Amino acid sequence: MPSAPGLIRRFAEIIPAVLLAASPVRAAEPAAAQPVVAQESAESARGGAVDSLPPPVSGGERWSLARCVATALEKNGDVRVARARTRQASGSALAAWGTLLPSLTVGAAQSRFWPQQNSALRGVVVDTNVVTGFLTRSDQKSVDASVEANLVSIPGWSEKRRQDRLKQSARHSEAEARNDAVFQVKQQYFNLLKAARLAEVARETELLARDEETRSNALLEVGTVARGDVLKARARRAQTQLDRIKAYNQVQIQTERLKQIVGVPSGTSLSVEPILEEGVVVPDSGASVQSALAHRPRLASAQAAERAARSAVFSSWAVRLPRLTGSYSAVRFKTTDEIDVGTGTVEDQRSSTQRQGELRISVPIFDGLAIEGNVRRSKGALAEAEASRRQLELDVAVEVQQAWLGLREAVERIAVAREGLTSAEEDYSFSKSRYELGAGTFLDLLTAEVSLAQARQSHVEALADARVAEADLERAIGERRY
């Protein structure tokens, strides 16, 4: 057993390490923008209380939330599909003018005819004399123009109105797709930011566990703690190390998911801005529902589709009404005949113009029940559209209410989590002081440390969930269109 002077000398050597390890709870350190490294220093692997752990956020260009949203609205696959469908609907609405506006057609033709030798006898005037010969070749050129128009076509106007309303429905659907894409970007952006902040918490917790392990080793050497406390500290440090590795990996996974939603290649360098803070405001529930019923693009799309179905019913019925069409055409011919008159060949040229006009009224009498079938089908489509719109109104109201409740819960959780974090910090400081004085057990200290880590995680999750809930309510209301 060492002598008293030896114990005093040994204790003097250990005191600085104990005091260093007994420093207050380590504050959050800024995450430097450098890549995550898998290998750690030998001192860190042994459980030393060092700050050489890699930061949780990988290096990359800093992308703001606005930049991610703008890029997604341009490159997101769902948005591009919705934009293409809007163009298709716009083209169909433009093509619907074809049954209402006049159509003009212009053409030209040239033909040559070779009759069988000495089979076509013709007479031609040469110097006021009629000369007879055989036709050897005949050339004919023509230029024609024709105009057709539906002077009275009620089904055509109804179909044009239907296509216009379908175009409106497609535009509202595109707006809904854009809003969904913006929500997905915001949701993933804050999920990535939450993962980064949780990785910082995991790093701080591991550093704290390393400090506890260092302190326990120092106290064991002076004989003030049992070896079991050192083993508990070592197990705790190993567990926090595993938690930190998982948290770092989660940051990379969430980063790749954000790239996927934004629509950029996987190799793009990307990191997020630290914008998790309090200050989320909960709007009025009733006003949110009313605003959604008035502005939600998805509901506006269903309303436009219902109006289009109503126009289709009238269009299919209006086929029974008289239809008045008109047409006018003119053809200019020029014919050149080559005639063999025995002493040589003579050309005979002549021109003519043909004109034709027509005004036609038609009334369908019986078409094999096709009109009746189309009317019945259109009425069924209208009933389906009405039912879908009514159900969608209920769904939107419930969706907004759920999003509002989620936002309120998230905001309330922030206050609770903040209070819990303050209490956990005080409890850890108190437990550490009691343990250092010998009045508390190491198990109490570890319990306080675990509670502190959980309180930090709960606070970060509450902040991120509030931002996600805010974006969800904005999407559900649909008043803001991107």
Secondary structure, DSSP 8 states (H G I E B T S, - for coil): ---HHHHHHHHHHHHHHHHHHT----------SS---S---HHHHTT---S-S--SS----EE-HHHHHHHHHHH-HHHHHHHHHHHHHHHHHHHGGGGTS-EEEEEEEEEEE---TT--EEEEEETTEEEEEEEEEEEEEEEEEEEEEEEE-HHHHHHHHHHHHHHHHHHHHHHHHHHHHHHHHHHHHHHHHHHHHHHHHHHHHHHHHHHHHHHHHHHHHTTSS-HHHHHHHHHHHHHHHHHHHHHHHHHHHHHHHHHHHHT--TT---EE-----S------HHHHHHHHHHH-HHHHHHHHHHHHHHHHHHHHHHTTS-EEEEEEEEEEEEEEEEEE-SSSEEEEEEEEEEEEEEEEEE-----TTHHHHHHHHHHHHHHHHHHHHHHHHHHHHHHHHHHHHHHHHHHHHHHHHHHHHHHHHHHHHHHHHHHHHTSS-HHHHHHHHHHHHHHHHHHHHHHHHHHHHHHHHHHHH--S--
